[in-house]
Amino acid sequence: MESATILLADDEALLLIELEGALADAGFLVLAVASGLRAIEL
């Protein structure tokens, strides 16, 4: 079964790292970026 992909954007680095890890541990493929502009570019 293919895992769902989540685009995660947050300018708070520690929060981004924590959320990315938690979501990855839950089985999601996480694309984490540090700004909304970067998220739009993806």
C-alpha positions, 0 to 999 in steps of 0.5 A: 500500500502506498503511503500518503504524502504530506506537504509540511511548511513551517518557519519554526525549525524545531517544530518542523523537525518534530512534526516531520518526524512524527508524521514519518513515524506514522507512515506518511511521506513528508515533504518539509519546507521552511516557508510557504513560498517554498511550498508553493514552488513545489 
